[in-house]
Amino acid sequence: MKKTILSAAIGAAALGLASAASAATLDDVKAKGSVTCGVSAGIPGFSNPDDKGEWTGIDVDYCRGIAAAIFGDPTKAKFVPLSSKDRFPALQSGEVDVLTRNTTWTISRDTSLGFNFRTVNYYDGQGFIVKKGLNVKSALELSGAAVCVQTGTTTELNLADYFKTNNLQYNPVVFEKEADATTAYDAGRCDVYTTDQSGLYAIRLKMKNPDENMVLPEVISKEPLGPAVRQGDDKWFDIVSWVHYAMVNAEELGVTSKNVDEMKNSPNPDIKRMLGAEEGTKIGTDLGLTNEWAYNIVKHVGNYGEVFDRTVGPNSPLKIERGLNALWTKGGLQYAPPVR
Amino acid sequence: MATNASTFVRQSMLEPKPAPSSQTGASHWIRTRLFATPKDVILTILALALIAYIVPGMINWLFIDAVWSGTDRTACATVIQGGVLPDGQSGACWAFVEAKFQQFMFGRYPADERWRPILVAILFIILLVPMLIPKAPFKGWNALALFIVLPIISFFLLIGGFGLPHVETPLWGGLMVTLILSFFGITVSLPLGIILALGRRSDMPVIKTICVVFIEVIRGIPLISVLFMASVMLPLFLPDGWTFDKLLRALIGVSLFASAYMAEVVRGGLQAIPKGQFEGADSLGLSYWQKMRLIVLPQAIKLVIPGIVNTFIGLFKDTSLVSIIGMFDLLGIVVLNQSDANWSTPVTPITGYVFAGFVFWLFCFGMSRYSAFMERHLDTGHRH
């Protein structure tokens, strides 16, 4: 879906050609007066336009968080929609300052493509959706099934690996476009459809009868999705990472966009320190921003839980459960280093 | 010899009689057009059966079962899909088009500034209509205004300047971008194509080679690669900090591409002009440009109007390829909005495509009708 093999090839070629874009991204961003983020050309809940044409989604809100941290104004974020082919060259060439385009963090992207990853704003993984009529309760019972899959993606490779490991037979039915694959599955062309779990939730909305389908419990791959920046600019990398950590810490400390103003006077030193209300604090300025940076993120964009609920969670049509994306205190993987 | 067989000479014409009833009216039309031979009978019945099979379902889906208003997906989804419609009903979701209509027209152009593209569109229509009516006066001034002055005014109106807020091109989209790309492509490709065609037929080797190489190289590359190269590879070659507006890249790519095709169409017309016309012009002592402008081109262009319009229509539809470089023309923005989970239902994507297809058809059909009219208008009877 978001990892075509071609893109890696182009990205690798790009690395050879690209003149390393300017090292001081923060200075460039401040000079431009806005931060430019690469987003997807429409992935429901991650980045898609609303009725007014404004971008919405969890990746979009990450970018707004960066803008709020730097400028105190979430509208200073600009979005460049990128296909999975264009995204790496766009980051290499400096067309975008940061890629917040549900990109899986892999070692080859971290090393040979020359990017840096640190935070994961959505833990995803590849799953299966099947027709209930098939009476299958586990992916291990799928031997002999016809599987709809989008071609040229790691999804297709993961599928092959999984069935090979478990000694299962299957008939892949491949499609160039995700929309075609889902339509074919809905029309009964295959028994199973596989893509990332977040994608399975989005597909349910397009089905003629979603209740006849169920998502199997197995998750067969790890897809940590997070922002990528160019290597060689640690200061910018720190800012992008701490925007996410501030949002997660805010949720953990119970600071929301609604109560952030009162929370500034909270007796809790962790909260005061994060919101820059501590005497003589240098946390924000050391980051190259103002001490209000975290306050601005939470005030204008919200904490991680608010963003999640609004974009992909219960307050959105997707209604994805927190699952792995719950805070570490609630059995999930979202864990942020302390602000001190 | 003398016979009194008086000759009868009729002095007045017979009153014309109406054609026999079997040769007129609807029944005649049906008999000769639809049921003339057994083969016709079979074909007619098959066609009628096909229409009866398809059309009621289409009308039902497009209009009767369609949803005309609503604020989100629940309006267009059935109960089982999490909506309000009775289960089993499936009809177009026009509410989706309604909610997104502004976006389909202007892309993400700021709402407060949308009067600017509307004003450009009004100016365009005011200048275009007299241009299209053959009898309207002041063609020269009109053309100057339409092809030179209007683009300059539109540029500043759309992008900003002179006190208007700046609107970056990445925010442009929808039908507006489709029309800008095609108008620019058409305006540039016709003159450039004519020059290339003349160059290709020129006796001067350098000019001829340049034109042949240009035409053959551009025609040999798919438009999608031209756009892809322009959007992905170009930024990597340019020095740091250089950005080259994406819309501009697309405009240049699309117009160069169309000119190469246009050149070959025009060359076809030039080759159809008899040698005598060239020689006649030469014998009058006309210069090369006079000869082309007064004698050859008017005849050649007239001959290839269908080919030219064909290229225009192709260009108009090809503009939707710009969505691969992250720009959103009409089709691109329709597809982009299908990713809005608030409107995600089984019928939304199809509705979007039907809408985009209808708008494209409207413009292409308009162009085709106008070209048919121009052919009739210019047909002065010189058939070779």
HADDOCK unambig.tbl for C-alpha pairs under 7 A between the chains (distance, minus, plus):
assign (segid A and resid 17 and name CA) (segid B and resid 236 and name CA) 6.28 0.50 0.50
assign (segid A and resid 18 and name CA) (segid B and resid 236 and name CA) 5.22 0.50 0.50
assign (segid A and resid 21 and name CA) (segid B and resid 240 and name CA) 6.51 0.50 0.50
assign (segid A and resid 41 and name CA) (segid B and resid 336 and name CA) 6.40 0.50 0.50
assign (segid A and resid 42 and name CA) (segid B and resid 336 and name CA) 5.43 0.50 0.50
assign (segid A and resid 42 and name CA) (segid B and resid 339 and name CA) 5.09 0.50 0.50
assign (segid A and resid 43 and name CA) (segid B and resid 339 and name CA) 5.71 0.50 0.50
assign (segid A and resid 44 and name CA) (segid B and resid 339 and name CA) 5.06 0.50 0.50
assign (segid A and resid 44 and name CA) (segid B and resid 340 and name CA) 5.61 0.50 0.50
assign (segid A and resid 44 and name CA) (segid B and resid 341 and name CA) 5.37 0.50 0.50
assign (segid A and resid 45 and name CA) (segid B and resid 341 and name CA) 6.88 0.50 0.50
assign (segid A and resid 48 and name CA) (segid B and resid 339 and name CA) 5.98 0.50 0.50
assign (segid A and resid 48 and name CA) (segid B and resid 340 and name CA) 5.62 0.50 0.50
assign (segid A and resid 49 and name CA) (segid B and resid 337 and name CA) 6.29 0.50 0.50
assign (segid A and resid 49 and name CA) (segid B and resid 340 and name CA) 6.32 0.50 0.50
assign (segid A and resid 50 and name CA) (segid B and resid 340 and name CA) 6.38 0.50 0.50
assign (segid A and resid 51 and name CA) (segid B and resid 99 and name CA) 6.03 0.50 0.50
assign (segid A and resid 51 and name CA) (segid B and resid 100 and name CA) 5.56 0.50 0.50
assign (segid A and resid 53 and name CA) (segid B and resid 103 and name CA) 6.20 0.50 0.50
assign (segid A and resid 53 and name CA) (segid B and resid 108 and name CA) 5.22 0.50 0.50
assign (segid A and resid 81 and name CA) (segid B and resid 326 and name CA) 5.74 0.50 0.50
assign (segid A and resid 82 and name CA) (segid B and resid 326 and name CA) 5.83 0.50 0.50
assign (segid A and resid 86 and name CA) (segid B and resid 232 and name CA) 6.54 0.50 0.50
assign (segid A and resid 89 and name CA) (segid B and resid 232 and name CA) 6.63 0.50 0.50
assign (segid A and resid 93 and name CA) (segid B and resid 235 and name CA) 6.30 0.50 0.50
assign (segid A and resid 93 and name CA) (segid B and resid 236 and name CA) 5.64 0.50 0.50
assign (segid A and resid 202 and name CA) (segid B and resid 341 and name CA) 6.98 0.50 0.50
assign (segid A and resid 205 and name CA) (segid B and resid 81 and name CA) 6.91 0.50 0.50
assign (segid A and resid 205 and name CA) (segid B and resid 344 and name CA) 5.67 0.50 0.50
assign (segid A and resid 205 and name CA) (segid B and resid 345 and name CA) 5.67 0.50 0.50
assign (segid A and resid 206 and name CA) (segid B and resid 344 and name CA) 5.69 0.50 0.50
assign (segid A and resid 206 and name CA) (segid B and resid 345 and name CA) 4.38 0.50 0.50
assign (segid A and resid 206 and name CA) (segid B and resid 346 and name CA) 4.45 0.50 0.50
assign (segid A and resid 207 and name CA) (segid B and resid 345 and name CA) 6.96 0.50 0.50
assign (segid A and resid 207 and name CA) (segid B and resid 346 and name CA) 5.64 0.50 0.50
assign (segid A and resid 208 and name CA) (segid B and resid 81 and name CA) 6.66 0.50 0.50
assign (segid A and resid 208 and name CA) (segid B and resid 346 and name CA) 5.96 0.50 0.50
assign (segid A and resid 209 and name CA) (segid B and resid 80 and name CA) 6.10 0.50 0.50
assign (segid A and resid 209 and name CA) (segid B and resid 81 and name CA) 5.93 0.50 0.50
assign (segid A and resid 210 and name CA) (segid B and resid 81 and name CA) 6.15 0.50 0.50
assign (segid A and resid 317 and name CA) (segid B and resid 341 and name CA) 6.04 0.50 0.50
assign (segid A and resid 317 and name CA) (segid B and resid 342 and name CA) 6.03 0.50 0.50
assign (segid A and resid 318 and name CA) (segid B and resid 341 and name CA) 6.81 0.50 0.50
